[in-house]
Amino acid sequence: MDSSAIISIVLGLVFSVIGWLLSNKDKKQEDEIKLLFKKRDEDAKELTDLRIKIAEQHYQKPELDTKFSDINATLKSGFTQLDSGIKEMSKSFMSHITEHGHKDSQ
C-alpha cells in the first residue's frame, strides 16, 4: 500500500469518528431542546391557568366603583334615617319635658 492510500484511510477513519461524535452530540442536544420546549409548554400552561384563576377572583375597577357607590348610598340612607329618628326622639323628649315640666312646677 502506498503512503497516500494509508493517509486517505486514516483521514477517512478520523473524519468518520468525528462525524459519529458530532452526530451523537447533535442527538443529545436535540433531546435537550425537546425537553426544554416541553418544560416551556408546561410552564406556559401553568401561567395561563394561574392567569385565569386570578381573573376569576379579581374585581375590575368598574365593578368596585359600583360596589363602593352602593355602599356609599346605603350609608347615606342609613345616616339620613338615623338623623330623622334622632330628631323625632328629640321632639318627643322635648314635648314630654315641656308637658311634665309645667305640671311639676305648678
All heavy atoms as an XYZ file, in Angstrom:
849
protein
N       0.829     -1.176      0.000
C       0.000      0.000      0.000
C       0.870      1.233      0.000
O       1.857      1.317      0.697
C      -0.856      0.035      1.236
C      -2.229     -0.383      1.036
S      -3.108      0.119      2.463
C      -4.618     -0.391      2.009
N       0.407      2.114     -0.685
C       1.070      3.401     -0.879
C       0.776      4.302      0.328
O      -0.253      4.187      0.981
C       0.494      3.933     -2.189
C       0.890      5.313     -2.513
O       0.846      6.157     -1.619
O       1.211      5.560     -3.682
N       1.684      5.202      0.672
C       1.503      6.073      1.840
C       0.314      7.011      1.673
O      -0.362      7.350      2.646
C       2.785      6.848      2.137
O       3.052      7.778      1.114
N       0.017      7.431      0.473
C      -1.139      8.311      0.277
C      -2.433      7.538      0.501
O      -3.424      8.082      0.988
C      -1.107      8.951     -1.109
O      -1.220      7.970     -2.109
N      -2.444      6.260      0.205
C      -3.631      5.437      0.450
C      -3.826      5.254      1.944
O      -4.958      5.306      2.460
C      -3.479      4.080     -0.241
N      -2.728      5.055      2.662
C      -2.814      4.896      4.113
C      -3.306      6.209      4.749
O      -4.180      6.209      5.628
C      -1.442      4.480      4.701
C      -1.093      3.080      4.214
C      -1.472      4.530      6.218
C       0.280      2.613      4.626
N      -2.786      7.327      4.284
C      -3.217      8.642      4.796
C      -4.695      8.832      4.498
O      -5.455      9.311      5.342
C      -2.358      9.770      4.205
C      -0.939      9.669      4.749
C      -2.947     11.126      4.525
C       0.030     10.663      4.141
N      -5.122      8.457      3.323
C      -6.540      8.588      2.952
C      -7.413      7.729      3.861
O      -8.476      8.163      4.315
C      -6.752      8.157      1.497
O      -6.100      9.013      0.626
N      -6.989      6.514      4.142
C      -7.762      5.623      5.012
C      -7.806      6.186      6.438
O      -8.862      6.221      7.074
C      -7.161      4.204      5.006
C      -7.368      3.567      3.639
C      -7.783      3.346      6.099
C      -6.685      2.237      3.456
N      -6.654      6.636      6.944
C      -6.600      7.206      8.296
C      -7.473      8.450      8.374
O      -8.247      8.623      9.326
C      -5.135      7.500      8.709
C      -5.089      8.303      9.998
C      -4.342      6.219      8.841
N      -7.320      9.325      7.384
C      -8.169     10.536      7.386
C      -9.640     10.170      7.277
O     -10.499     10.785      7.934
C      -7.757     11.464      6.242
C      -6.474     12.257      6.448
C      -6.155     13.081      5.194
C      -6.564     13.163      7.639
N      -9.959      9.183      6.487
C     -11.337      8.716      6.371
C     -11.857      8.213      7.699
O     -12.987      8.502      8.096
N     -11.041      7.435      8.402
C     -11.434      6.938      9.720
C     -11.583      8.082     10.732
O     -12.535      8.107     11.525
C     -10.414      5.914     10.233
C     -10.430      4.547      9.552
C      -9.262      3.698     10.038
C     -11.745      3.853      9.819
N     -10.626      9.018     10.710
C     -10.687     10.163     11.626
C     -11.959     10.969     11.380
O     -12.687     11.316     12.317
C      -9.417     11.034     11.503
C      -9.600     12.357     12.233
C      -8.199     10.303     12.024
N     -12.244     11.262     10.105
C     -13.451     12.041      9.798
C     -14.719     11.251     10.119
O     -15.725     11.823     10.546
C     -13.441     12.510      8.339
C     -12.512     13.663      8.095
C     -11.484     13.555      7.157
C     -12.642     14.851      8.789
C     -10.618     14.621      6.923
C     -11.791     15.914      8.570
C     -10.771     15.799      7.633
N     -14.669      9.938      9.957
C     -15.824      9.108     10.313
C     -16.078      9.168     11.820
O     -17.224      9.289     12.272
C     -15.593      7.654      9.893
O     -15.514      7.544      8.505
N     -15.006      9.068     12.607
C     -15.134      9.135     14.062
C     -15.641     10.521     14.476
O     -16.539     10.648     15.325
C     -13.791      8.791     14.753
C     -13.844      9.115     16.236
C     -13.441      7.330     14.531
N     -15.072     11.556     13.880
C     -15.518     12.927     14.184
C     -16.994     13.091     13.813
O     -17.790     13.644     14.575
C     -14.638     13.969     13.474
C     -13.238     13.985     14.095
C     -15.273     15.357     13.549
C     -12.241     14.866     13.359
N     -17.389     12.597     12.669
C     -18.790     12.658     12.239
C     -19.702     11.916     13.193
O     -20.788     12.389     13.547
N     -19.260     10.727     13.630
C     -20.060      9.941     14.567
C     -20.200     10.670     15.903
O     -21.280     10.719     16.483
C     -19.397      8.569     14.758
C     -20.149      7.683     15.710
C     -21.284      6.977     15.464
C     -19.796      7.418     17.070
N     -21.668      6.289     16.572
C     -20.773      6.541     17.590
C     -18.757      7.838     17.893
C     -20.737      6.078     18.895
C     -18.729      7.365     19.197
C     -19.704      6.501     19.686
N     -19.111     11.253     16.405
C     -19.148     12.001     17.664
C     -20.074     13.212     17.554
O     -20.864     13.496     18.459
C     -17.746     12.436     18.082
C     -16.793     11.319     18.549
C     -15.386     11.883     18.762
C     -17.309     10.678     19.822
N     -19.954     13.941     16.443
C     -20.840     15.108     16.240
C     -22.296     14.684     16.119
O     -23.195     15.366     16.619
C     -20.396     15.897     15.008
C     -19.090     16.681     15.153
C     -18.718     17.318     13.811
C     -19.189     17.726     16.227
N     -22.532     13.557     15.482
C     -23.894     13.041     15.346
C     -24.478     12.726     16.725
O     -25.634     13.057     17.010
C     -23.884     11.795     14.473
O     -25.153     11.191     14.460
N     -23.675     12.071     17.572
C     -24.150     11.777     18.940
C     -24.402     13.050     19.729
O     -25.380     13.146     20.467
C     -23.127     10.907     19.670
C     -23.195      9.464     19.242
O     -24.161      9.054     18.620
N     -22.166      8.700     19.571
N     -23.516     14.018     19.562
C     -23.687     15.290     20.263
C     -24.962     15.989     19.784
O     -25.728     16.534     20.591
C     -22.467     16.191     20.037
C     -22.517     17.480     20.793
C     -21.272     18.307     20.578
C     -21.378     19.615     21.334
N     -20.244     20.482     21.090
N     -25.205     15.979     18.486
C     -26.426     16.577     17.941
C     -27.672     15.889     18.485
O     -28.668     16.539     18.799
C     -26.421     16.507     16.411
C     -25.467     17.491     15.761
O     -24.993     18.407     16.473
O     -25.183     17.354     14.558
N     -27.623     14.564     18.600
C     -28.768     13.808     19.126
C     -29.039     14.209     20.575
O     -30.185     14.424     20.967
C     -28.480     12.305     19.015
C     -29.555     11.418     19.575
C     -30.845     11.520     18.809
C     -31.854     10.525     19.372
N     -33.194     11.003     19.306
N     -27.990     14.328     21.381
C     -28.152     14.743     22.779
C     -28.733     16.149     22.857
O     -29.628     16.421     23.651
C     -26.811     14.678     23.515
C     -26.350     13.289     23.832
C     -25.017     13.308     24.568
C     -24.491     11.903     24.805
N     -23.173     11.917     25.455
N     -28.211     17.053     22.015
C     -28.716     18.427     22.017
C     -30.169     18.469     21.558
O     -30.973     19.236     22.102
C     -27.853     19.323     21.130
C     -26.530     19.678     21.747
C     -25.682     20.564     20.845
O     -25.894     20.641     19.635
N     -24.714     21.239     21.447
N     -30.516     17.635     20.588
C     -31.900     17.579     20.120
C     -32.823     17.127     21.251
O     -33.897     17.707     21.460
C     -32.006     16.620     18.934
C     -33.400     16.532     18.345
C     -33.453     15.540     17.183
O     -32.425     15.268     16.557
O     -34.570     15.051     16.925
N     -32.405     16.117     21.994
C     -33.200     15.642     23.133
C     -33.331     16.720     24.203
O     -34.403     16.914     24.777
C     -32.575     14.382     23.735
C     -32.667     13.178     22.806
O     -33.485     13.223     21.855
O     -31.914     12.199     23.032
N     -32.238     17.435     24.485
C     -32.271     18.509     25.472
C     -33.196     19.637     25.021
O     -33.939     20.202     25.831
C     -30.860     19.036     25.724
C     -29.978     18.067     26.492
C     -28.532     18.540     26.610
O     -28.186     19.598     26.026
O     -27.750     17.851     27.279
N     -33.161     19.952     23.736
C     -34.034     21.004     23.205
C     -35.493     20.583     23.306
O     -36.357     21.375     23.696
C     -33.641     21.363     21.754
C     -32.293     22.089     21.762
C     -34.708     22.212     21.082
C     -31.696     22.297     20.381
N     -35.791     19.328     22.973
C     -37.169     18.831     23.103
C     -37.640     18.916     24.551
O     -38.764     19.332     24.825
C     -37.263     17.392     22.605
C     -37.235     17.254     21.106
C     -37.335     15.801     20.686
C     -37.258     15.665     19.179
N     -37.287     14.258     18.743
N     -36.765     18.522     25.466
C     -37.098     18.588     26.891
C     -37.333     20.033     27.331
O     -38.272     20.331     28.074
C     -35.984     17.949     27.718
C     -36.213     17.848     29.221
C     -37.411     16.956     29.517
C     -34.972     17.309     29.908
N     -36.499     20.927     26.836
C     -36.634     22.343     27.170
C     -37.960     22.907     26.654
O     -38.661     23.618     27.372
C     -35.451     23.124     26.582
C     -35.378     24.604     26.894
C     -35.186     24.824     28.390
C     -34.237     25.239     26.127
N     -38.333     22.575     25.420
C     -39.600     23.054     24.877
C     -40.789     22.429     25.606
O     -41.812     23.091     25.818
C     -39.693     22.774     23.372
C     -39.090     23.865     22.535
C     -37.859     23.678     21.922
C     -39.733     25.078     22.372
C     -37.294     24.682     21.161
C     -39.180     26.087     21.617
C     -37.949     25.888     21.003
N     -40.658     21.157     26.012
C     -41.726     20.525     26.787
C     -41.918     21.265     28.104
O     -43.046     21.568     28.502
C     -41.380     19.060     27.035
C     -42.439     18.308     27.798
C     -42.041     16.867     28.041
C     -43.085     16.191     28.917
N     -42.662     14.882     29.363
N     -40.818     21.577     28.786
C     -40.885     22.314     30.046
C     -41.483     23.697     29.829
O     -42.293     24.171     30.623
C     -39.471     22.419     30.651
C     -39.396     23.208     31.920
C     -40.111     22.537     33.061
C     -39.894     23.342     34.333
N     -40.987     23.221     35.262
N     -41.087     24.348     28.740
C     -41.616     25.669     28.429
C     -43.129     25.608     28.210
O     -43.881     26.446     28.689
C     -40.919     26.234     27.185
C     -41.402     27.622     26.810
C     -41.390     27.739     25.283
N     -42.296     28.723     24.776
C     -43.575     28.542     24.522
N     -44.154     27.407     24.781
N     -44.313     29.500     24.021
N     -43.602     24.585     27.484
C     -45.038     24.425     27.247
C     -45.794     24.192     28.554
O     -46.880     24.737     28.761
C     -45.295     23.274     26.270
C     -44.811     23.578     24.856
O     -44.588     24.768     24.537
O     -44.647     22.613     24.075
N     -45.197     23.378     29.438
C     -45.834     23.137     30.745
C     -45.900     24.426     31.554
O     -46.927     24.729     32.176
C     -45.059     22.068     31.518
C     -45.171     20.672     30.937
C     -44.226     19.678     31.592
O     -43.456     20.075     32.500
O     -44.254     18.494     31.199
N     -44.818     25.191     31.555
C     -44.804     26.468     32.286
C     -45.821     27.443     31.707
O     -46.513     28.147     32.454
C     -43.405     27.088     32.264
C     -42.403     26.334     33.129
O     -42.839     25.498     33.939
O     -41.187     26.585     32.974
N     -45.916     27.482     30.376
C     -46.881     28.387     29.731
C     -48.305     27.997     30.111
O     -49.137     28.862     30.393
C     -46.697     28.355     28.215
N     -48.590     26.688     30.157
C     -49.929     26.240     30.545
C     -50.215     26.605     32.004
O     -51.310     27.078     32.326
C     -50.066     24.733     30.344
C     -51.476     24.232     30.649
C     -51.595     22.750     30.479
C     -52.952     22.203     30.774
N     -53.801     22.878     31.700
N     -49.231     26.397     32.879
C     -49.419     26.750     34.285
C     -49.663     28.253     34.446
O     -50.518     28.670     35.235
C     -48.205     26.327     35.102
C     -48.096     24.832     35.310
C     -46.841     24.436     36.076
O     -46.184     25.317     36.666
O     -46.517     23.238     36.077
N     -48.929     29.066     33.708
C     -49.138     30.514     33.781
C     -50.516     30.901     33.266
O     -51.183     31.764     33.843
C     -48.058     31.247     32.981
C     -46.699     31.345     33.655
C     -45.675     31.946     32.693
C     -46.769     32.173     34.916
N     -50.957     30.258     32.199
C     -52.290     30.538     31.667
C     -53.357     30.151     32.683
O     -54.306     30.913     32.918
C     -52.503     29.776     30.349
O     -51.504     30.182     29.409
C     -53.874     30.051     29.765
N     -53.194     28.974     33.286
C     -54.152     28.539     34.311
C     -54.167     29.507     35.494
O     -55.230     29.848     36.013
C     -53.823     27.133     34.807
C     -54.030     26.068     33.732
O     -54.675     26.365     32.710
O     -53.526     24.936     33.920
N     -52.991     29.953     35.902
C     -52.896     30.901     37.006
C     -53.542     32.231     36.645
O     -54.262     32.826     37.452
C     -51.431     31.110     37.393
C     -51.149     31.992     38.595
C     -51.812     31.422     39.848
C     -49.655     32.121     38.809
N     -53.320     32.683     35.419
C     -53.916     33.937     34.953
C     -55.438     33.840     34.975
O     -56.127     34.776     35.401
C     -53.405     34.241     33.541
C     -53.720     35.640     33.075
C     -53.097     35.922     31.717
N     -51.646     35.942     31.838
C     -50.812     35.520     30.904
N     -51.276     35.036     29.771
N     -49.520     35.588     31.072
N     -55.970     32.703     34.551
C     -57.425     32.504     34.561
C     -57.948     32.478     35.991
O     -58.965     33.098     36.302
C     -57.790     31.202     33.812
C     -57.533     31.378     32.308
C     -59.228     30.804     34.062
C     -57.605     30.089     31.515
N     -57.228     31.787     36.869
C     -57.649     31.708     38.275
C     -57.658     33.089     38.926
O     -58.580     33.437     39.660
C     -56.700     30.769     39.027
C     -57.138     30.432     40.408
C     -56.199     29.402     41.020
C     -56.638     29.000     42.397
N     -55.736     27.997     42.985
N     -56.630     33.882     38.656
C     -56.559     35.234     39.213
C     -57.697     36.085     38.655
O     -58.346     36.833     39.390
C     -55.190     35.877     38.923
C     -54.112     35.201     39.767
C     -55.220     37.381     39.184
C     -52.701     35.600     39.404
N     -57.958     35.957     37.361
C     -59.025     36.754     36.736
C     -60.390     36.409     37.324
O     -61.244     37.276     37.466
C     -59.029     36.527     35.227
N     -60.583     35.135     37.681
C     -61.860     34.732     38.265
C     -62.065     35.342     39.648
O     -63.191     35.579     40.061
C     -61.924     33.203     38.386
C     -62.065     32.499     37.068
C     -61.945     30.983     37.195
O     -61.564     30.500     38.283
O     -62.232     30.299     36.206
N     -60.991     35.606     40.357
C     -61.097     36.113     41.719
C     -60.814     37.611     41.809
O     -60.703     38.149     42.894
C     -60.106     35.359     42.615
C     -60.382     33.892     42.682
C     -59.322     33.135     43.454
O     -58.347     33.698     43.912
N     -59.502     31.833     43.583
N     -60.729     38.270     40.690
C     -60.317     39.670     40.668
C     -61.483     40.551     40.234
O     -62.142     40.268     39.248
C     -59.147     39.828     39.690
C     -58.680     41.240     39.529
N     -57.998     41.905     40.515
C     -58.799     42.102     38.498
C     -57.721     43.123     40.093
N     -58.191     43.258     38.876
N     -61.727     41.600     40.990
C     -62.736     42.571     40.598
C     -62.097     43.629     39.710
O     -60.992     44.084     39.986
C     -63.321     43.280     41.828
C     -64.269     42.433     42.627
C     -63.929     41.986     43.900
C     -65.506     42.082     42.121
C     -64.798     41.206     44.636
C     -66.384     41.304     42.854
C     -66.028     40.874     44.113
O     -66.883     40.123     44.836
N     -62.802     44.021     38.687
C     -62.335     45.100     37.821
C     -62.740     46.432     38.443
O     -63.669     46.510     39.241
C     -62.949     44.968     36.420
C     -62.565     43.681     35.719
C     -61.084     43.602     35.404
O     -60.463     44.591     35.071
N     -60.512     42.417     35.532
N     -62.067     47.504     38.078
C     -62.322     48.826     38.658
C     -63.789     49.246     38.528
O     -64.376     49.711     39.507
C     -61.402     49.868     38.029
C     -61.556     51.232     38.694
C     -60.648     52.242     38.061
C     -60.742     53.606     38.660
N     -62.023     54.092     39.063
N     -64.425     49.095     37.350
C     -65.844     49.479     37.275
C     -66.728     48.706     38.253
O     -67.663     49.260     38.827
C     -66.225     49.160     35.828
C     -64.943     49.207     35.067
C     -63.895     48.727     36.033
N     -66.405     47.419     38.458
C     -67.180     46.635     39.415
C     -67.001     47.181     40.829
O     -67.962     47.296     41.593
C     -66.729     45.178     39.399
C     -67.078     44.417     38.141
C     -66.531     43.010     38.195
O     -65.324     42.852     37.956
O     -67.325     42.093     38.475
N     -65.773     47.523     41.170
C     -65.505     48.072     42.508
C     -66.167     49.433     42.665
O     -66.708     49.738     43.732
C     -64.000     48.176     42.746
C     -63.270     46.846     42.905
C     -61.776     47.083     43.018
C     -63.774     46.091     44.113
N     -66.115     50.257     41.614
C     -66.769     51.566     41.682
C     -68.252     51.400     41.968
O     -68.819     52.122     42.795
C     -66.569     52.340     40.370
C     -65.144     52.832     40.196
O     -64.381     52.850     41.191
O     -64.785     53.202     39.058
N     -68.881     50.445     41.310
C     -70.308     50.191     41.527
C     -70.562     49.730     42.955
O     -71.481     50.206     43.620
C     -70.809     49.122     40.536
O     -70.565     49.569     39.202
C     -72.279     48.849     40.714
N     -69.723     48.815     43.436
C     -69.906     48.311     44.796
C     -69.725     49.427     45.837
O     -70.499     49.538     46.780
C     -68.933     47.164     45.071
C     -69.268     45.896     44.307
C     -68.379     44.762     44.692
C     -68.683     43.500     43.929
N     -70.006     42.962     44.150
N     -68.705     50.265     45.646
C     -68.484     51.361     46.587
C     -69.598     52.405     46.498
O     -69.975     52.991     47.508
C     -67.117     52.003     46.378
C     -65.982     51.194     46.934
C     -64.944     50.776     46.120
C     -65.950     50.846     48.271
C     -63.899     50.023     46.637
C     -64.917     50.090     48.801
C     -63.888     49.679     47.971
N     -70.133     52.631     45.312
C     -71.270     53.558     45.174
C     -72.482     53.014     45.922
O     -73.199     53.774     46.591
C     -71.617     53.763     43.699
O     -70.587     54.444     43.043
N     -72.711     51.700     45.820
C     -73.828     51.083     46.544
C     -73.636     51.214     48.054
O     -74.576     51.534     48.792
C     -73.962     49.599     46.172
C     -74.427     49.382     44.744
O     -74.893     50.351     44.106
O     -74.306     48.234     44.255
N     -72.418     50.969     48.511
C     -72.129     51.096     49.949
C     -72.327     52.542     50.393
O     -72.932     52.805     51.441
C     -70.696     50.624     50.262
C     -70.591     49.119     50.091
C     -70.284     51.024     51.675
C     -69.177     48.574     50.154
N     -71.849     53.483     49.598
C     -71.988     54.901     49.906
C     -73.463     55.284     49.999
O     -73.882     55.979     50.937
C     -71.264     55.733     48.852
C     -71.200     57.197     49.204
O     -71.296     57.573     50.359
N     -71.029     58.030     48.199
N     -74.262     54.846     49.032
C     -75.695     55.158     49.040
C     -76.380     54.550     50.261
O     -77.216     55.197     50.905
C     -76.348     54.646     47.749
N     -76.013     53.330     50.600
C     -76.598     52.664     51.774
C     -76.248     53.415     53.056
O     -77.102     53.622     53.922
C     -76.103     51.206     51.861
O     -76.459     50.522     50.655
C     -76.702     50.483     53.042
N     -74.992     53.811     53.184
C     -74.583     54.557     54.381
C     -75.295     55.904     54.465
O     -75.756     56.298     55.544
C     -73.068     54.768     54.380
C     -72.227     53.516     54.693
C     -70.751     53.827     54.503
C     -72.489     53.043     56.104
N     -75.401     56.616     53.353
C     -76.105     57.912     53.359
C     -77.550     57.725     53.780
O     -78.073     58.489     54.595
C     -76.042     58.568     51.975
C     -74.753     59.264     51.686
C     -74.812     59.969     50.336
C     -73.524     60.694     50.050
N     -73.552     61.366     48.739
N     -78.196     56.714     53.211
C     -79.594     56.441     53.543
C     -79.730     56.090     55.026
O     -80.623     56.596     55.710
C     -80.105     55.280     52.680
O     -81.377     54.880     53.099
N     -78.825     55.251     55.516
C     -78.876     54.863     56.926
C     -78.666     56.047     57.845
O     -79.379     56.206     58.843
N     -77.686     56.904     57.544
C     -77.449     58.072     58.395
C     -78.589     59.078     58.293
O     -78.921     59.737     59.288
C     -76.107     58.735     58.038
C     -74.928     58.023     58.658
C     -73.962     57.444     57.855
C     -74.793     57.918     60.035
C     -72.879     56.782     58.405
C     -73.715     57.260     60.605
C     -72.756     56.690     59.789
N     -79.220     59.197     57.136
C     -80.382     60.089     56.997
C     -81.528     59.580     57.867
O     -82.181     60.367     58.574
C     -80.823     60.173     55.520
O     -79.740     60.670     54.744
C     -82.022     61.084     55.344
N     -81.763     58.275     57.844
C     -82.820     57.702     58.680
C     -82.479     57.849     60.162
O     -83.355     58.141     60.980
C     -83.024     56.221     58.339
C     -83.648     55.999     56.985
C     -83.710     54.517     56.611
O     -83.265     53.655     57.369
N     -84.266     54.237     55.447
N     -81.211     57.653     60.490
C     -80.779     57.811     61.884
C     -80.974     59.255     62.331
O     -81.461     59.517     63.441
C     -79.305     57.404     62.014
C     -78.698     57.438     63.412
C     -79.410     56.448     64.329
C     -77.212     57.132     63.342
N     -80.623     60.211     61.475
C     -80.804     61.632     61.783
C     -82.287     61.951     61.999
O     -82.646     62.645     62.960
C     -80.224     62.482     60.643
C     -80.320     63.968     60.923
O     -79.882     64.395     62.021
O     -80.820     64.705     60.047
N     -83.136     61.418     61.125
C     -84.582     61.649     61.278
C     -85.087     61.053     62.585
O     -85.893     61.679     63.299
C     -85.357     61.023     60.117
O     -84.989     61.620     58.914
N     -84.613     59.867     62.907
C     -85.031     59.216     64.161
C     -84.583     60.006     65.372
O     -85.351     60.159     66.345
N     -83.359     60.511     65.357
C     -82.852     61.304     66.482
C     -83.655     62.594     66.624
O     -84.003     62.998     67.741
C     -81.345     61.586     66.309
C     -80.559     60.280     66.508
C     -80.867     62.651     67.284
C     -79.087     60.398     66.189
N     -83.955     63.244     65.502
C     -84.758     64.486     65.557
C     -86.145     64.200     66.113
O     -86.672     64.966     66.923
C     -84.857     65.105     64.162
C     -83.592     65.786     63.715
C     -83.742     66.388     62.330
C     -82.430     67.035     61.904
N     -82.507     67.564     60.539
N     -86.735     63.091     65.689
C     -88.060     62.723     66.167
C     -88.029     62.429     67.673
O     -88.917     62.859     68.423
C     -88.538     61.471     65.407
C     -90.023     61.445     65.152
C     -90.387     60.271     64.262
O     -90.067     60.308     63.070
O     -90.998     59.329     64.812
N     -86.992     61.706     68.107
C     -86.863     61.417     69.535
C     -86.645     62.701     70.336
O     -87.187     62.870     71.433
C     -85.685     60.452     69.777
C     -85.983     59.024     69.394
S     -84.579     57.888     69.558
C     -83.858     58.308     71.089
N     -85.863     63.633     69.787
C     -85.615     64.902     70.474
C     -86.907     65.686     70.631
O     -87.186     66.248     71.699
C     -84.597     65.740     69.698
O     -83.358     65.103     69.661
N     -87.725     65.735     69.564
C     -89.007     66.445     69.640
C     -89.905     65.805     70.695
O     -90.522     66.490     71.502
C     -89.712     66.410     68.277
C     -89.126     67.335     67.267
C     -89.912     67.236     65.965
C     -89.254     68.059     64.872
N     -89.934     67.909     63.595
N     -89.955     64.465     70.669
C     -90.794     63.744     71.633
C     -90.297     63.989     73.049
O     -91.094     64.234     73.974
C     -90.773     62.258     71.299
O     -91.477     61.531     72.247
N     -88.982     63.941     73.239
C     -88.395     64.170     74.551
C     -88.681     65.595     75.031
O     -89.064     65.810     76.188
C     -86.884     63.910     74.469
C     -86.179     64.014     75.777
C     -86.420     63.107     76.803
C     -85.261     65.033     76.003
C     -85.752     63.202     78.005
C     -84.598     65.141     77.204
C     -84.843     64.214     78.212
N     -88.498     66.565     74.137
C     -88.763     67.965     74.495
C     -90.247     68.169     74.810
O     -90.593     68.883     75.742
C     -88.328     68.907     73.365
C     -86.820     68.989     73.196
S     -85.958     69.490     74.691
C     -86.472     71.180     74.816
N     -91.115     67.527     74.037
C     -92.551     67.631     74.287
C     -92.893     67.031     75.650
O     -93.668     67.615     76.421
C     -93.305     66.903     73.173
O     -94.652     66.792     73.474
N     -92.303     65.902     75.948
C     -92.547     65.243     77.232
C     -92.054     66.110     78.396
O     -92.747     66.255     79.414
C     -91.846     63.875     77.234
C     -92.062     63.095     78.477
N     -93.256     62.466     78.768
C     -91.231     62.829     79.526
C     -93.157     61.858     79.927
N     -91.940     62.050     80.421
N     -90.858     66.693     78.245
C     -90.306     67.549     79.300
C     -91.179     68.793     79.470
O     -91.453     69.210     80.594
C     -88.851     67.941     78.975
C     -87.943     66.731     79.138
C     -88.371     69.072     79.865
C     -86.503     66.977     78.748
N     -91.612     69.343     78.352
C     -92.435     70.559     78.420
C     -93.756     70.267     79.132
O     -94.184     71.034     79.984
C     -92.699     71.101     77.002
O     -91.458     71.268     76.338
C     -93.428     72.413     77.042
N     -94.428     69.189     78.781
C     -95.708     68.850     79.397
C     -95.533     68.522     80.878
O     -96.270     69.014     81.727
C     -96.338     67.645     78.687
C     -96.868     67.945     77.316
C     -97.398     66.698     76.626
O     -97.594     65.660     77.297
O     -97.600     66.776     75.404
N     -94.579     67.703     81.205
C     -94.387     67.302     82.591
C     -93.665     68.371     83.391
O     -93.839     68.444     84.605
C     -93.620     65.974     82.680
C     -94.412     64.796     82.199
N     -95.749     64.617     82.468
C     -94.053     63.714     81.446
C     -96.187     63.498     81.926
N     -95.155     62.944     81.274
N     -92.905     69.177     82.740
C     -92.217     70.260     83.430
C     -93.212     71.272     83.958
O     -93.075     71.781     85.062
N     -94.296     71.576     83.208
C     -95.324     72.525     83.642
C     -96.126     71.938     84.786
O     -96.487     72.630     85.708
C     -96.231     72.888     82.478
C     -95.650     73.915     81.560
N     -95.471     75.222     81.950
C     -95.190     73.820     80.284
C     -94.951     75.890     80.947
N     -94.760     75.051     79.908
N     -96.434     70.661     84.731
C     -97.240     70.034     85.774
C     -96.446     69.968     87.084
O     -97.013     70.167     88.151
C     -97.657     68.632     85.360
C     -98.670     68.595     84.252
C     -99.015     67.172     83.895
C     -99.985     67.144     82.728
N    -100.315     65.809     82.276
N     -95.137     69.681     87.004
C     -94.313     69.585     88.210
C     -94.126     70.965     88.857
O     -94.061     71.073     90.076
C     -92.949     68.981     87.894
C     -93.059     67.508     87.530
O     -94.089     66.887     87.893
O     -92.153     66.981     86.864
N     -94.040     71.983     88.051
C     -93.776     73.298     88.622
C     -95.039     73.930     89.218
O     -94.949     74.833     89.996
C     -93.173     74.244     87.564
O     -94.101     74.428     86.503
N     -96.240     73.462     88.926
C     -97.486     74.030     89.476
C     -97.826     73.510     90.778
O     -97.742     72.923     91.585
C     -98.652     73.779     88.521
C     -98.497     74.505     87.243
C     -99.658     74.149     86.284
O    -100.445     73.277     86.524
N     -99.688     74.860     85.184
